[in-house]
Amino acid sequence: MVSAKSVRTSLLCVLLTTVFPATAAAQARSRQFTIPAGTLDHALRTYARISGRQILYRSNEVNGRRFKGMNTRLDAEEALVRILSGSGLSIERTSANTVVIRTRPGPRVFPLEPVSSPTPEIVVTGTNIRGGDPSLVVKTLRRKDVERAGLGTVADAISARVVNFGGSGNPVAALTGSDGAGVNYSMTSSANLHGLGAGATLTLFDGRRVAGSGARGDLTDLSAIPSLAVDRVEILTDGASAIYGSDAIGGVVNILLRHRRKGLEVRTRIGSGRDGRRNGLLSSSAGIAWSTGSLFAAYDFEHRDGLSAADRSYTSTGDLSPFGGSDHRSFISSPGTILAFDPATSAYIPAFAIPALAAGRQPTPAEIRPGMNLSNVFAGVDLSPRFDRHAGYVRLNQDVGSAVDLFAETRYSRRTFRYGGPAAQAVFVVPAANPYFVSLGGQTSSVLAYSFIGDLGPSRAQGLVSAVAITGGATWRAGGDWTVEGYGTHSLERSAESLSNQLNVNALNEALGAVPDDPSTVFAASRDGFFNPYGSGGANSAVVLDFAGSGYSHARRRSSVDEAVVKGEGPLLGLPAVEARLAVGLSYRRENLRSVGKTFTSGAVPTKVPPLEGARGIGAVFGELKVPVIGPSNATAGMQALGLTLALRHESYADFGRTTNPKIGVSWLTAEGVRLRASWSTSFRAPALAQTREPRRVAPTVLRDIGGGPAAVLTIAGGNPELDAERAATSSAGFSLEPAGMRGLTFSAGVFSTSFRKRIAQPALLDLSRTLADPRLAAFVQRITPATDPVDLAKVGALLAEPGASPEFYPASGYVAIIDTRFANTSSLKVSGVDAELGLMRRLGESRLGVNLSATWLFRYSERLTPQSRPVDRLNTLGYPADLRLRGTADVTRGSLSVFVAGNFVGGYKDDASTPNRRIAAFMTADLNVGYVPGAGPLKGCQFSVGVENVFDADPPFVDRANGLGFDAANASPFGRIIAVEMKRSW
C-alpha cells in the first residue's frame, strides 16, 4: 500500500512546483542550418533535429516535394519559412515548440506524423524505409492520449485496445488458470494481438529487441519503461518477419521513447478500488539541450495492491451453485475425507467424512459418517499480485559535425511481487502407529485426502524481476539523401521466485509416524508430537506444523539478448517526379537463457532442479524496396498514386537452421483521401530456448475422467530438442478514407488472415481439464492400473522419484493415467477477421470534439491440435477470443476543461466446458476521465484529472469454471470500479 508519508511528500512536491514555478524564459537565437538538397521530408526532419522543435505533418503532403538545400545561419522561424518556400504548405503553430505543417489551414486532424523527439534515427514501425509503408496500417497511441483517457501506464493502454487479447501474458490470467501456457512465473504483462499468443507478438523498445521475460523468456515486460519516457506506442497488426525476423507473426508493438525534452515534469497518480485496493504512481522526467545535443532522463515508482479471491463473491468459496453453476469444491478437504479403493475404477474414492469438531477433540468411529467433506481448493489465493515497480531511463544525443549523430541510452527496472497461492493438499496413509489413528471396521491404516488450509494457510509466493539495457549507436548522413545507421545493444533480465509454506513429504510422513524418526532432522515425533490428521486447523502444535510445512521451491533465471545492426536507406533511382527507395542491412543477435532452482518438498535436504541452459546465435541479412510507380507527375483520374513495397529477410539460426521470409505490399491512392492497400507475407517464430532445452518435470493433479468422476494423473512436461520453427502466412487488404469535403473524418477497415502451421504447442496442457475425456488428445494419454499391474506401479514410482514430483500428493497405486504435455510441432491455427476504426475531429466554436470507434470482429479461430485430429473452431468459447470487441470514445475539450468517456464491449460466447454448454453474457463497461489544465495564474503548467474505470462497477459475466473461479480472465476483468486522481506539473 502507498504510505501516507509518500503521498504527502508527492503532494508537497507538486504544490511547491506550482506555487514557486521557475520563470526563466528561453531566448531566441540564430543557429547554423546545414541541410543538403534532397526530399522535403528529409529537410524537415533535419530541421527538427537542429531546431529542437516538434514538427507534425502527413507524409502524403510532402511526398514528391524537393528541397534545394541550405547552408546559412538563421533563426528557427526564418529557416522554416525558407524551407517551405514555394511548396504550397502552410505553418500553424500550436504551442511554443510545436508546429503543424499542412496544405491549407484547418483544424488539426489525426493521425499526424510526428517528429516529436528530434533524434539521430527516425523509427517507423513495420518498415526500414523513411516515410513509412502506406500498405501498412499502424495504430498510434500517444502518451498524451493515454493520459487524457485516464490510463496509468503503457500496459494499461495496450490492454484496452480491442486488438489485444487477455488470455495469456498477464498476471490475472496466470493466477486464475486462464493462461494455458502456465509459465508466467514473473507476473509479466505482455501484448497478445488477435489472440495469437503473447509469444507471437513482437514487442520492441524504440525498434529494438529486449531480453525475454517469463519462465521461457518468450514474453516482454511492458512495465519496464517509465511512463514519462514514452513518446508513443505504435501497433502493427500484420506479419512482419520480413522486417524483424522471429516472433512477429501476430504483429508488432513498438514502444517509442522520448529522446529530447527541455524542462522538468512531475506526475502523481493515486487510485482506489471498491474493496480498498490502492495503487499509486509517481513519475518524473528532466531534460536539457544544447546546440549539438541533449540529455533526457525519466523515472517511475508504481505500487499496486493485490486482489484476493475472497474479495469477490464469484471466486470466494469454490461453490458456484448460488450463481447457477456447480459446486467445484474438492474432497481433498479440511477436515479430511477418508478414501477407499474402488476395484471397478482402480482409483481411490471418497468413503467417509471426518466431522468438524472443537479443537483438540478426537472423533470417535461412530462420529465418522459415510460421505465426504468439501473444501475450496483456491481458498486464500490472490487473483492478482501485489507489486512495487521502479523504472529509470537515460538518453544522451550528441552531433559530431553536420553529418554524424551519436546516441547512448540505458534502462533499468526493478519489480517485486507477492501473492497467495493454493494451500498444500495431500493424500496420505495414516498408520496404526499414529496415536490419533481412528480404525474403522478393524482397519490397520487409512488413506486420507487432506487440505492444509486450516493448518498452514495458503502457500506464499514472492519474486523479483530486474532488467537492464544499454544501447549505443550512430547515424551518418552519407550524402545523396542516404543514411547509414548502426547500433549495438545489450539487454538483460534477471528474475527470481520462491514458493513457501509447502509440504515436505518426508517430514509429513515422519510426523504421521508412517516412517521411523530420521536422526538427520531436528524433529522427533516421539518427543515433539505426531501430526493429527483428524482436525481442521487447531489440532496440531506449531512445532509439528513448522516441520511438516517446511517445504519450499526457489527458481532463478537469467535471459539476455545482445544485438548489433547496421543498415542503410536512401533513394535507389530516379523516375519522373517519383523516387524509389532502398533499405539494406545486416544484423547479428545472440540469445542466452539460464534457469536454476531447488526444491525442498521431499527428502532431508533440498534438491537441485536440473538447470536449463541455452544459447544461440542468429545472423540476418535483409532488404526492402519501396517503388512509387505512380506519383504527382503521372497521376490520372482514379490513379493518384500507386506504390509497391517489397521486403525480404534471411536468417540463420545456430540451432534449428535457416529461414527466408518475403513480404509484398501495394498501396493505391484512387482519389484525394481514398487509399486501398493489400499485403502478403510469411512469418515464423523460432522455438524459445526453453522449449528445446527445458528439463523434464513430473507433476500430479486431479482431473475429471470420462464418467465425470475425479481421477489422479501424472503429467510429464519438458523441452523437445527436435522442434522446428512455427511457420505462418499472413494476408491483409483494406482501405482508408479521409474525405476532402469532411475535414476531420477518418475511416479505415481491413480484413486479415493468419494461417499457422507446425505450431509449437502442448496440446494436452492447453485444455488439461478435459484431456481424459477428449478423444482428440488420446495420443497424449497413457492409461495405467498401478493398483493391479506391478509394471505400471514401478513406472509411477520412478516418475514420482524425479525432482519436484510431489510424491505426497496421492498414493502411487491410485493414479489412472500419465499425460504427456511436452512441446511438439503438432498444432495448426487459422485466424481471420476485420479491424475497423472510425474517427472524427471537429471544432465547435471554442470546443474541440473527438469521437472514435474501434472494432475487431473475428470470423474464425480454427485450431487443429494434431495432424490427425479434425479442426475445431475455438472462436466464442471459454478461454479463447470472443468474436466481437468494441471500444468507443468521445473527448470534448473547452478551454481548460476536458471530458473523456469510453465504452467497452466484449461479445457473448459459449462455455463449452460445461455440460450442457452454457451461454456467457457480453461484458460492457464504461470509463470516465475529467481533466483541468489552468491556462493562467499560479497553477499554470499544472494538469489535474479524476478518472473512473468501470464507472458502473460491472462484475464480469459468470462462468462455471471447474476451478471454482467464476469468471473468464481471458475476456473480462475482476477489478470493478477504480477511481484515480492525477496531478502533473511541467515547466
N, C-alpha and C positions, 0 to 999 in steps of 0.2 A: 504494500500500500504506500502511496506517496505520503511522506510525513508532512505534518502541519508546518514544520520548520522549513522544509524545502519549498512548500507552496508560498509561505510568507516571503521567503528570500526571492523567489521568482517574481512575485508581485511587486516587491520593493524595487527590483532591478528595472522592471518595466516603468514603474512610477517615476523613478529618478531620471530615466532617459526621456520621459515625457515632459517633466516639469523643467528640466535643465538640458534642453537639446543643444547639440553642437550647432554653431551658427556660421562656421567657415563656408564661404561660397567659392566655387571653382572659378578661376579666371580664364577667360577665353584667350587662346594664344595661337599663333600660326605655327605650322609644322611642315616638314618636308613630305610631300606626296609624290612618291616614285611608283607609278603604276604603268606597266608596259601595255602596249597595244594588244588587243585581243577581244574576247567577248565582253559584253556589258556585265554579264553575271560575274565573271572573274574580277572585273574592275570594282563592282560594288562590294564583293567580299574582301578585296584588298583594302578598299576604303574603310570598311568596318573595322578591320584589324588595326589600321593606323590611327583612326579617329577615336576608337573605343566606343562608338555609337552602336545602338541596336537598329538594324535595318530590316524592314519587313517588306516582302514583295512576293508575287507569284512568279514561278519560273516561266509560265507561258506568256507573261507580259514582257519578259526580257529576252527570251529565246530568239535567236536570229539577229539580235542587235549587236553592233560592234562599237568598240571604243578605240579612239586613235592614239591614246597614250597620254601620259602626263609626267613631268619631272620638274616640279616647281614648289615653292614654299607659299602656302596659303592658309587662311583659317579654314576650319572644317566646313563651315556653311558655304563659303565660296567654292571650295573644292567639289562639293557635291553638286552644286549648280552647274559647274563646268562639265562634270562627268555626264550629266543628264541632258546637256545642251543639245538640242536638235533631235532628241529621242521621242518626243511627244509624251513623255511621262511627267507626272506632277509629284510634288513633295508635300506631304502632310505630316506635320509634327504633332505627335500625340503625347509627348512628355519631353522633359528637358534632354533626355538622352535617347529617345526613340523616334524613328522616322518611318513613315509608311510611304512607299512608292507605288503609284498606280497610274493607270492610263487616263483616268479622269477623276475629279473629286467625287466623293460619295462616302456613305457610312462604311465603316470597317466591316469586311466580310471574311469570315473564317472558312477554310483554313488559309492563313498566310504563311509563307515560308520565311523562317527567321534566320537572321544572322545575329542571334541574340547574345552569344558569347563569343566575340571575335577571338579566334584561336588559330594556331598554325594549321590544323587539319579540320576539314569540314566532314562531319559524319552524316551519311544519308543511309537510312535503313533499307536493306534489300538490294543495294546496288553499290558498285565501286565507281560509278560514273557520276561526276559532278552534274548537278541539275536534276538528278533523280531519274527514275524509270517510270514514265507515265502509264505503263501497262500494269503497274502495281497500285494497290490501294493501301496506304499506310495511315492508320488512325493515330492521331496525336493527342496526348494528354499533357497539357502544360501545367507547370507547378501552380500557377495562379488559378487555373481552372480547378485543380484538385482542392485547393484551399477554399475557393468560392463554393464548392459543393459540400464543404464541411467534413471532408475526409482527412484523416490524420496523417497517413503515410502512403508511400507508393504501393505497398502491399494491399492496403485498403482500396486504393483506386483501381488496381488491376482486378481485384476480386469482384468489384462492382460492375465490370464490363460484361456484356451479355455473351461475348465470345469465350469467356473464361468459365471453366467447369470446376466445381469444388470437390469432385470425388476423390482427388488424390493431391498430394503435395501441400497439405495444410494441417495444422495441429488437431483441429476438431475431427477431421476425417480419420487421422491416425489414432486418436484416443477412443473413438466410438466404433472402430472396425469398418468404416466405410471405405477406407483405402485398402484395396485388396493386396497391394504390394507389401504392406505392413512393415516397412523398414525406415520410416521417417522418425528414427530414434532421436534426432536432434531437434525435433519440433520445428522444422523449417516451413516457411510459407513460400510456395513456388507457383509459377504460372502454369496453366494447363489449357491450351487453346483447343476449342472444339471437342474437348473430352478425349483427345488422342493420347493423353498421358503426359505427366509432367516431364518425363524423360524425352518426349518427342517435341517439346517446345524449347527452343534455344533461347536462353536469356543472356544478354550481353550488357556490359557496362561500358558505355562510350564505344560500342562496336567491338569490344574485346571480350574474350572468354575469361571466366574466373574459375577458381577451384570449386569442385563439386561439393555438395552438402548431402546429408543423409548417410545411412549405413553403406550405400553402394556408390556414393559420390556422383549420383546422376540427377541431383536436384540443385537448384540455385537459390540461395538465401536472399530474398528481396529486402530483408531488413538490414542488410549490411551497409546501406548508404544513408547518410544524414539527410533529413527531409529538405533542408535548405540548400543542400548541394545539388539537388535535382533541378535541371532546367526543363526537361520534358521527357515523356515516355512515348516511344513510337512502337506501334503494334502492327506487325505484318502477318496476316493470316493466309499465308501461301508457302508452299515448299520452297526452301532456299538453300539446299545443299550445294547448288551450283555456285553460290556466293560464299557460304560459310562452312560448308562441309557437314560433318556429322551432327545429328540431333535436330536439324531444322526441318523436320517433316511437317509438323502441325503449324509451324510458323516461327516468328522471331519476336521477342520482346527486347527492345533496346532502350536502356535507361541512359539518357544523355545528360551529362553533368555540366554544371556551371563552371566556366573556366576563368571568367574575369568579371569582377564587380568592384566598384569603388564604394566604400562605406561599410556600415555595420547593420546587422539585423538581429533581432531577438524575438523568438516566438515561444509562447507559453500556451499549453493546452491542458485542460483538466476535464475529465469526463466521469460520469457515474451511471451505473446501470440500475435497473429496478430492484435488484437484490442486494444493493450496496457495493457491487463491484466497482472498483476505482481504476482509472487509468490516467496517466499523465505523460506529457511530452514537453521537454524543454530543449529548444534548438537555438543555435546562434551561428552567425557567419560574419566574416570580416574580409575585406579585400582592399588592396592598394594597387595602383597602376602608375607606371611611368611611361615615358615616350616610347620605350622599346620593349616593355614587358609588363608583367603583372604577377601578383601573388594573391591567392584566394584560399580561404580555409573555412570549414564548417564542422559543426559538432552537434550530436544528438544525445539526449538521455531520454529513454522511454521506460515506463513501468506499466504493466497490466496485471490485474488480479486474475486468478484462475476462476473458472466456473465449475462448481460441484454438481454432480448428477443429482444430489439431494435437493438442489435449489429449483428443480423443475419437476412438476408432478408426473410428467410422462417419462421420466428417467429415474425416479427416486426409489422405486420398490421392486422392479422386475416383473410385477404383476400388472399386465396391461388390460386385464378384463374390464376394469371400470371404464375404459375408453372404447370398448367394443372389440378388444383384441384377446389374446390368450395369456395365461399365466406362465411366464417363462422362468420362474424361479427353479432352482436346481435341488435335487435330493442330496447333493453334497452340501450339507447344511449345518446350521448351529441352532439347537442341539443336532447331533448327528443322526444318521439313518443307518440301521443295521442291514446289511445286504445278505442275500442268499444266492447260491449258484443255481442257474436255470439250465439244465441239460439240453433243453429244446433249442435254446439260442446260444449256448456256450458262453453265456455272459452272466455277470452278477447283476441282480435286480433288487430294487428296494423291497424289504420284508417287514421291518419293524421300525417304529418311530420312538426315539428316546424322548421322554417328556421334559418340558422346561420346568425345572424345579428351583427352589431357592438356593442361592449359592452355598455350596458345601454339602447339600443333601444328596445322598446317593439314591438312584431309583432302585426299586425292587423289581424282580422279574414280573410281578403282576402289573406293575405300572408301565411296562414297556409293551405297547399295544401294536398289533399288526397295522401296517401302513407306512407312511414316510413323512418326514419333515421337509419343508421347502425354505430355501434362503435365496436372497438376491445375490447373484454372483458379482454384480457390479456395485455392491454397497460400498460407499466411501470413495468411489472413483471420481476423477475430475473429467469434465467434458472438454476443457481447455486448460492449458498450463498457466501458472503464474510465471512472469518473466520480467527481467530487467535487462535493458539493452543500452550499450554505449557504442557510438559510431563516430568516426572522425575522417576528414578528407582534407588534403592539402594539394594545391596545384600551382606550379610555377611555370610561367611562359617567358621566353626571352628571345628577341630577334637578334640575329647576328648579320649585320648589313641589311640590305634590302631584299635578299633572295633566300635567306635561311632563317627558319624559325625553330627553336628548340623548346621542349617542354619536359617536365618531370612531375610526377604525381605519386601520392601514396594514399592508401586507405587502410583503416584499421577498425575492426568492430569486435565487440565482446558481448555475448549474451548468455545469461544464466537463466535456468528454468527449473521448475519443480512441479510435480503433480502426484496425486494419489492414484494408485492402480488397484486391480482386484486383489482381495485378500488371498492368502495362501489357502489352498484346498488340497485334500489328500484322501485317498482310500487306503487304509492300512489294516493290519491284523492286530487285534488286541489279544495277547496270550493269557492263559490262566495265571501266569507268573505275575501279572499286573494286579496289585491288591485291590484295584477298583473294578476288576473284571466282573461282569454280570453274566452268568450262564443261563441260557435259555434252552430248556429241554435237554440238559446234560451236555451241552457243547463245551469243548475244551479251548475254544478260541472263537472270536467273532471278527467279521470283516465290517469295518465302519467306513461310511462316507462322511467326511467331516470338513466343515469350513472353520477356519481360524479367525473369522472376522471378530468374534467376541473376545478372543484371547490376544491376538496380535494387532488387530485392526488392519486397514488396507496396507498394501505394500507402498513403499515410498520411493519415488524416482526423482532424481535431480541430475542436472547436466550443465555443461559449459561448452560454448561454441565460440571460438575466436578465429578471426580471419584477417589476413594482411595481404596487401598487394602493392607492388612497386613497379612503376612503368616509366620508361623514358623513351623519347623519340625525337624525330626531326622531320621537317618538311622543307624541300628545296624546290623553289620555283625556277625550273631549268630553262625557261625561255620558250617562246612559241606557244604559250598557254599550257605547257606541260608542267606537271607537278609530280615530284617523286617523294614518297613518304616512307618512313621506316620506323619501327618501334620494337622494343623488347619489353616483355612483362614477366613478372614472377608473381604468382598468386598462390596462397597457401591457406588452408583451413584446418584447424585442429578442433576436435570435439572429444568430449568425454562424458559418459553417462554411467550412473550407478543405480542399482535397484536393491533396496534393503528391505528388512522386515519380512524376509522369506524363510521358508523351512530349510533346515538341513536334515536330509532323510536319515543319516546315520545318527544324528543327535536325537531325532524323534524316536527312532526305534530303540535307542538306549534308554530314553526316558520312559518309553512304554514298557520296558522290560522284555522286548522281543529279542534282544541280543544281550550278551553279557556286558557289564560295565567295561568301558575302554579306558585302560590306565593312562593313555596318552592325552585324555581330555581332563579338564578341571572339574568335571561333573561326575557324580556318582549317585545313581538313583536310590541306592540303599541309604545314603546319607542326606541327599538334597531333596528327595521325594520323587515319586513316579508321576508321569503325566496321566491325568484323569480325563478320559475322552467322553465321559457321560454328563458333562456340564455344558454350559453355553456361555462361557466367558468369565465366570467367577470361581471356577473350581480348582484353579492351579495357581501356585505361587509365582512370584516374579522370577525367582531363580530358575524354575523349570521352564518358564516361557522364554526367558532370555537365552537359555541353552537351545531349546527346540527351534526358536526363531532367529538363530544366529546366521542364517543363510544370506547370501548376497551375490550379486554379479556386477562386475565392473567391465567397461569396454572403453578403449581409446582408439581414435582414428586420426590419420593424417592424409589429407588429399592435397595435391599440388598440380599446378599447370604452369609450365614455362613455355613461352612462345616468342618467336621472332618473325616479323613480317616486313617485307619490302614490296612496294607496289608503285606503279607509275600510271598517270592518267593524263590524257590530253587529246587534241584533235588528230585524226588519222589522215584525212584527205579532204580537199575542198570540193563541194558540189555547189551548183548555183544557189546562192543565198542560204545554204544549209551547211551543217558541219557534222561529220561523223566523228565519234569519239571512241577511244580505245582505252581500256584499263587492263594491265597485266601485272602479275605478281607471283611471288614465291613466299612460302611460309614453312616453318618447322615448329612442331609442338611436341612437348614431352609431358606425359601424364603419369602421375605416381599415386598409388593408394596403398596405405598400410593400416591394418587394424589388428589390435591385440586385446586380450582380455583375460579375465579369470573368473571362476565361479566357486562358490562355497555352498552349494546346495546338496552336496554329499561328501562323505569322507571326513577324515580328521584334519586335513589341511586343504587349503584352496587348490583348485585345479586350473592350470593354464589352458585357455581356449586355443586351439590351433590357429596360428597367425594367418592373416590374409595379407599377402604381399604381391603387388603387381606394378609393372611399369611398361610403358611402350612409347615409341617414337612415331610421329606421323609427319610425313613430308607431303607438301602440296604445291601444285602449280595451277594457276587459274588465269582466266582471261574473260573479258566482257567487251562487247562491241555494241554501240548504240548508233543506229543509222537513221537519221531523219530523211526518209525517202522523199517526202513532200513537205515543203516549207512555204514561207510567205511569198517567194518569187514564182513558184509554180503551182500555187493553190488554185483550185477550181471549185465551182459550186458543189457542195456535198463532200468536198475533199480539201478541207482547210489545212490539214496536216496528217501525215502518216509516218509513224515511227516503228522501227524494228529493233528489238534488243535480243542479242544472243550471248549466252554465258556458258562457260564450261569450266569444271573443276575436276582435277585428277588428284587423288590422294593415295598414298601408300602407307599401310599400317604394318608395323613390325610383327603383329601377332596374327592377324587373320587375312591379310592380303591387300589387294588394290581395288579401287572403285572409281568410276568416272561418271559424273552426273552433269547432264546438259539442262539448259533452260532456254525457252523461246518465248518472247513476249511481243505483242503487237498492240499499238495504240493508234486510234483513228479519230481525229477531230473532224466531225462531219459539218459542224457549224459552230459559231461562237457559243461557247458554254455547253456544247454537246460532245461528249467523248465516249467512244466504245473501246473496250480493251479485252484482251484474251491472253492467256499464258498456259504453257505446259512445261512440266519439269519432272525429273526424277530426283528422289532424295533417299537418304539412308540414315540409319542410326547404328553406329558401331556398338558391339556389346560392351557394357560397362566392365571395367576391370574386375569388379566383384562378381559379376555374372559368370565370368570364366574361371575365376580363381577362388571363389568363396569355399571354405572348408565345409564338409558335410556336417549337418547337425540333425539331431533327433528330438522331437518334442511330442508329448502326449496331449490329447484333447478328447472331448466327448462330442459326438455328432448324432444327428438323427439318422436312424437306419431306415431301410426300405419300408418297414412296417410302422415307422413313426416313433419307435421307442429309442431310448438313449443307447449309444454304443461307444465304447472306448476304443480309440485308434491311435496308432503311432504315425506321425508324419516325418518324412525324410526330405530335407531341403539342402541346397548347396549349389555350387557352380558347375559349369559344363565347359571344359576347355575346347570342345569341338564346335562351339557356337559360331555361326556366321552372322553377318550384318543383316539387320532388317532392311528391306527394300520397299520403296513406295513410289507410286506415280501420282502426281497431283496436276489437276487441270482446273482452270477457272475462267470465267467470262463474265463481263458486266458492263455497266455504263455509269456515267456521272453527268449530272445536269446542273448548270449554273445559268439559268435563263437571263439573257441580257435585259429583258424587259421587266424582270422581277429581281432587282438587285437585292442581295442578301439571302436568296433562297438557294439551297443546295440539296441535291438528292442523289444518292448513289445506291446501287444494288449490284450484287454479283453472286452467281452460283459457283459452287466449288465441289470438287470430288477428290477424295484421297483414297487410294487403294493400297493397303499394306499387304505384303506377303513375307513369308519367313519371319513373322513377328516373334520376337523373344517373349516367351510367356511362361507362366507356371499355371497351366490350365486347372489343375486340381485346387490350387490355392486361391484362384480368383473367385471361386464360388464354393469354398470349402464346406459350408454348412449343408450343401446339397450333394456333395461328392458321392456319398454312398448310394444315393438313390438316383443319380443321373447316369443313364446308360452311355452317354457320350464320353464319360470320364472313366469308363470301366477299365481302359488300358492302364490307368494310373493307380488302380486299386487292387491290392492283393489280399484276398480273404484268407484268414487263418483261424485255427482252432487249437490254441496252445493248451487248453484245458485237457484235451484228449490226445493231442499229437505231440510227442516229445521233440520232433524236429522243429515244429513251429515254436514250442516253448524255448528251445535253445536259441532260435533266431531272435525271438523277442528279448531274451536275456542278454544277447550280445548287443542289441541296439540300445537297451537301457543302460548298458555299461559304458556307453560313449559319453564324453564330457558334456555336461549340461542337459542330460536326457531326462532329468526329474523322475528317477525310478520310484519315488514315493507316491506318485500321483495315483497309481492304480496297480493292483496285483498283476504280475506278468501273465498269469493264466487267464485274465479277464479281457484281454484285447481281442478284437474280432477282425481287424484289418490293418494293413500297412499301406499308407498313401504316399506316393512319390510326387512331391511338389517341386522337384528340381527344374532348372531352366531348360528350355528346348525351343528350337525354331519350328514350332508346331502350329502356330496360330496365324490367322489372316483376319483382316478387318477392312471393311469398306464403309466410309463415312461420306455423306453428301448433304448439301443443304444450300441455303442462301443467307447472306448477310446483307442488311439494308440499313441505311441511315438517312434521315430527313432532318434538315436544319434550316432555321430561319433567323436572321438577324435584322432588326428594324429599329430605327429611331422614331419614337413617338413623342414629338415635342422635345421636352428636356429629359425624357426617359429613353433608356435602351432596353429592348426586349430581345431575348434569345430563347428559342424553342428548339428542342432536339428530341428525336425519337430513334432509338436504335433497336434492331431486332435481329435475332439469329433463329432461323427456322430450319431444323434438320429434317431431311427426308428419310435418311437411312443411317443405321448404325449396326451393320450386319457383321457378326463375328462367327468365325469357324474355329473352334478350339483345337481340332486336329484335322489333318488332311482327310481322314476317313469319316469325319462327322459332317452332318448337314449344317449349312449356315443358319444362324439364328439371329433375328433382328432384335437387338437389345434396346432399341430406342423406346423410351417411355416405360422402362422397367426399373425396379428397385436398384439403386446404386449406379445407374447409368444416366446419361443425359436425357432430360425432357426435350420434347421436340421444339418447344417454343419458349424463348426467353425475350423479354421486352424491358427496356428502360426508357422512360420518357422524362425529360427535364424542362423546366421553364425558369428563366433567370431574368429578373427585372432590376434595373439599376436607375435610380433617380437621385441625382446629386450625391450626397454622402451615404445614402441608404441603398442596400441591395437585398433582394429576397430570392432565394433559390429553393425550388421544390422539385422533388423527384418521385416517380412512381416505378416500382419494380414488380415484375410479373414472371413467374415460372409456371408453365402449364402443368395441368394434372397428368398423372401417369398411373401405372399399374404396379401393384405389389404382387409380383409373380412368385414370391417365395412362400406366400400363404396359400392354404388350401381350404376353401376355394380362393381364387385370386381376389384381391381387394382393390378398390379404386382409391388412389391417393389424391387428395384435393390439390388444386392450384394454390400457390403461395404468393400472396400480394402484400407488399409493404410500401410505406411512404416515408420520405425523408424531407427535412426542412432545415434550411440554414439562413439566418438573418445576419447581415453584416453592416457595419457602420465604419466609414472612413472619414474622419473630420478633415475638411478642406482648409481650415484656418484655425487660428488660436493656439493655445498651448498644447493641444492634443494633435496638431498637425504632424503627420508622419506615422500616426498610430492606426492600427486596424483592430476592430473588435467584432466578434461574431459569437452567436449562440446557435448551435446545431442540435438537431434531434434526429437520430437514426431510428427507424421503425416507430414513427410517430404514434401509431395506434397500438403499439405493444403486441403485435400479432405473434402468436405461437406458431411454430412450424406445423404443417399438416401431420396428422397422426399416421404412424406407420407401425404395423405389428411386427417389429423386428425380433428375431429369435434370441438376441442377446438381452432383450428387455429394455432397450433404449428406444423409446417410441418415436423416433424421427429419423429422417434420412439426411445425414450431413452432406451428402453429395449435392443436394438441391435446395437445402434450407438451412437457416441459422437458428441456434437455440438462444441467442443472446438477448432478444427482446429489445425494449426501448433503451437507448443510451443517449444521455444529454451531455453535451460538451460545450464548454466556454473557452474561447480562444482569444488571445491578445498578441498583437505583433507590433513591433516598433522598428522603423527603418530610418536611418539617417546617413 
